[in-house]
Amino acid sequence: MEFTTGGRLVVRITPQDQGKRVSVRHLAMTGERGEKFTDTVGVLTSWDAGVLSIVRRNGETVHVPEREMVAGKVIPAEPARRRGPAATFQELALVSARAWQPVESEALGGWTLRAAGGFTRRANSVLPLGDPGMPLADALAYARAWYSARDLPTYVQTSTGAEGTQEGLCVDLEKFGWIREVSAQLRIAALAPIGDLDADVSRVELSRSVGSAWLGRYQRTGTPGPHVLKVLESGPSTWFATVAGEEGGAPAAIGRCVVDGRWAGFMAVEVDPARRRAGLATAVMTALARQALAEGASAAWLQVEADNEGARALYDAQGFATHHTYHHFRHGPGRP
């Protein structure tokens, strides 16, 4: 990355650039071979006591001592649109929240506290899409008390890597001792190419309700209670796909799709391990995509954990690109 002006490295950022996306070249190591440098790109979230905190797209926070910085500049905010449909972070945050609704919720200013008996972090975490209306420490204390009353751990869901995401809140949570437990990518794509895939959908059955057979393949729950069914069946227009397995056995493949205006969200796409690489996941997504297209949707989204290489390869082939990354921070015991 070019930092030179007339052959010289130049530092063009100041503490007043907090909240902006920057690129910083800084010392990485010294040794027998001399100094080595590295470039860090992300949002400058703080510049305190001679240390810069920069949050990368994947949510990692890099702390750069000012004395080790040799060049730096403000760069354009990462565009919301890369491949596929245009979308803002706020739009996708709301769409994905409507597709996986909690059993109960409470507004705290611009935050939403969500609970569903502990079934998935997404349905049992704070969604902070605005100002809570009080100092951060007080808002976190209120959230801890709210979840404690329900015998649940306290999670806060944050996002990084797109314009308007929450890099600053990630750093603040880390300062308070909260622990980032899991991160996942929210990916988007055009919907029509998924519906046009050459997949055998003849065995895919679609239903408006989740049935016992579908639940027999779903790995995220043991014996499902009413709170699980309520979360799974939530959403503006929800569909469940099933590919039958051996007689009397669990389905060979399942999937879930929520249609919400122009968006179709894909979730819970699972295949019998013994039947993988047979095109069943593609068939499930194609059948669901065609249903969503019939309801007027034109764009697709899904969430995939960064270390799920098999799923990422499938979604890469279908044209999905990462829009932003989201994280779940858990309150650490003994922390304020």
N, C-alpha and C positions, 0 to 999 in steps of 0.2 A: 504494500500500500504506500502511495507516494505522500511524503510529508515535506518535501524539500521546497525551498524557495531560494533560487540562486545557488543551489548546491548545499544549503544549510538546513538542518533539522530545526523545526520551529514548534514551540508550544503555543497554541492559539486558544486554549481553554482556560477558564478561571472558575472560582467557586460559584460565580453567578450563573454558570451554565448547568447547575444541578437540574435534573429533570429532562435534560436533552440527551440525544443519542450521540455518542462520541466514539472516536477511535484514538487509542493511546498506545504509543510505543514505549516500552519500558524495559529495564534491565531484567533479564531472566536468570542469569547466573554468571559467575566468574570462575575462572580456573586456569589451568595451564595453557589453554588455547585462547585465553583472553575473554573479553566480555561478549555475552550473547544477549540478544534482545527478542522480545515477543510483542505481538500486537493484540490488544484486547478491544473488542467492539461490543458496545452495549449502552445501557442507560446509566448516566452518572447520577447516582442517588444521594451521595454525600461527599463532602470534602472537609473532613474534620481532623484537627490536630496533625496536619501534614499527611493525611492518608486519604486517597480517593477510593470510594466504593463504587464499582461498576457491575451492574447485573447483566449478564449475557442473556441471549435469547432463550437458552435452555433453563434459565433460572439460577445458574451458578453465579455466586457473588465473588468477584475478584477484588482484592484489596491491594492497591498500588501505592507504596510510599512515594510522596511527592519528589523526594530526592532521587528516585530511580527513574523518573519520567524523563524521556529525552525528546518526545514529540507528542503532540495531541491536537485534535481539531474536532469541531462539531460537524457531524454529517447528517444528511437528511433522515428524517424519521422513517423507519422501515415501513414500506407501503403495505396497506391492508390487502392489496390485491397482488398476487403473484401469478399462479396459474388458476384457471377456473373462474368461478363467479367472484364478483366484487362483494366484500363484506366488511363490516366494522367489528371490532371486538365486542362492543356493547350489544350489537344485534345478535351475534352468535352466543354470547353469554346468556342472553334472555331466552333464545330459542332452545339451547341445550338444557336450560333449567326447566323450561316447560315440558320437555320430553322425559324428565325423570323427577317427578314431583314428590315432595315429602308427604308424610301423613299429617304433620302439623308444622306450622311456621309462625314466625313473629317478626314484624318489621322493627328495626332499630335504626331510625333515620334512613339512610340509603343502604343499610345492610339488611339481609334477610337471614334469620336463624331458622335452620331446617332440621327436622328430626323425623325418623321413620324406624324407631326401634332398633337402630344400629345396623340396618340393612344398607350397606354400601356407604362409603365416605361422601359420595355426591349428595345423597339424600340426608346426610347427618353432619352437615358442616355449615359454617357461616359463608354466605355469598355476599361479599362486600363490593357493591357496585356504585357506591357513593359515599358521602360523609355520614358517619353514624350519629352526628349531632352532639358529640361529646368528645373529650380527649381520648386518644387511642387507648391509653392504659385503662380508662374507665369503661370503654366499650368492650375491651377484652375481658375485664373482670365481670361485666354483666353477662357476656357470652358464657364464661366458665360457670357462673352460677346457674344459668339457664340449662346448660347441658348436664351439670351435676344433679340438678333436680330430676333429671330423666335417666340417671345412672349411665350416662354416655360420656365418652371422652370428648374433648373440645377440639374441633378441627376448623381451620379457616382455609377456604379455597381461594387461591390467587392465580394470576396469569401473567405471563411474560412473553415478549417477543413480537408484539404488534403495537401499532400506534394506540395509545390510550390504555395500555395494560398497566400492571401494578407492581413494577419493579421496586418502587419506594416502599410499599407496604411489605414486600418480602424482606427487605433489609431491616425494617423496623421490627418485624416479627423475630428475626434472627437476634436482634439486639435484646429483645425481651426473653430470649432463651427458647423460643419455639423451634421445633424440629421439623424439617421438611422430610416427610416419610415417603411420598411417592409423587412422581411426575408423569404426565401423559401428554400426547400431542392431540390437538384438535385439528383435524384435516378437512379440507373441502374439495369439491370437484363438481364439474357439470354432471347433471343427472342423466341426460339423454344417452350418452355413451354407455352408461352402465346398463340401462334398459335395452340397448341395442346389442349387448354382448351375445355371442353365439353360444348360448347355454341351454341345456335341456331342462326346462322348467316343468315338464309334464308331471313330475312326482311331487312338486312343491304345492302344499296345501296352505291357503291363507285363511286366517280366522281373526275375528275381532276380539276374541277373548283368549286369555292364556289357559291352556288345558293341562290336565295331569300328565299327558304324554310329553308335551313341550317342557314342562318342569322336570321331567325325568332326564332330560339331556342337559338342562341348565346347571352350570357348575357353581354358581355364586350363592347357592342356598341349600340347606339340608331339607328339613321339613318346613315348608313355607307356611307362615302365618298370614293373617289378614293384612298386616302392614306390608308384607312382600307383594302380595297380589295387588294391593292398591298402588304401590309404586310402579309395578310392571304395567298395569293397565292405564296409567295416567297418560296425559298428553292429548292434544287437540284431535288427532285422528290416528289411532294406534292399530298396527297390524302385526300379527304373529305368523311366521312361516315355519312349516314343519315338513321334513322329508322322512317318511316312515322308515324304520329300521327292520330288523328281523322280527318275525311275528312274536308278540309278547315282550319284546325288548324295547329299549329306549330308542327314540328317533335317531336316524343317521345324521341329521343336521337340523339346526333351528336358526331362527333369526327374528329380530324385532325391528320395526320401522315406525317412526312417528312423523306424520305429515303435518306441517305447520306453515301455511301460506306457501311461499316459494321454496321452502326448505323441506328436505326429507332426511331425517336422522336415522342412521343405522346403528343398532346395538345388539349385543348378545348373539353374535354370529358364532355358532359353535358346531363342530363336526366331530363325530365319533373318531377317536384316534386311529382306529383300524380302517377308516374309510377316507382318510385324508389324501390329498393330491388326486382326487377323482372328480374334481369340478363341482362338488356339492356346495361349497361356500359361495362360489360364483353363481350357481343356479339360484340359491336362496336370495342373494342380493339382486340378481336380475329380476326375479319375480316380484320382489318388493319394490324395486325401482319402477317397474311397469305400472304397478298399482299407484304409486305416488305420482307418476306422470299423468295418469288418468285423472287424478284429483287436482291437477294444475301445478304441481311442483316442478321446479326447473334446476334446483341446486341440491347438492348432497353434502352432508357432514357426518363425521364419526369421530370417535375418540379411541386412541390406541396407546398403550403404554410403550415408552421409548425402547424397552428391552424386548418387546415381543416381535422378534425378527420375522417370524413366519407371517404374522398378520400384516406387518409393514410391507413385506414383499408383495402380498396380495393386493393391498391398497395402492401401492406404487403402480402396479400393472393396470389398475383401473383408473388411473389419472388423479388420485388424491394427492394433494400437496399440503404441507403443514401451514396453518394460518397462525396459530400461537400455541404455546405450551401452558398447561395449567398444573398447579401443585397443591398438595394438601399439607398444611403445617399443623402439627399437633402440639398442644400445650405440654411442656415438659414438667414433670413432677417437681415440686419445690420452687417453681419459677413464679414470678409475679404475673 
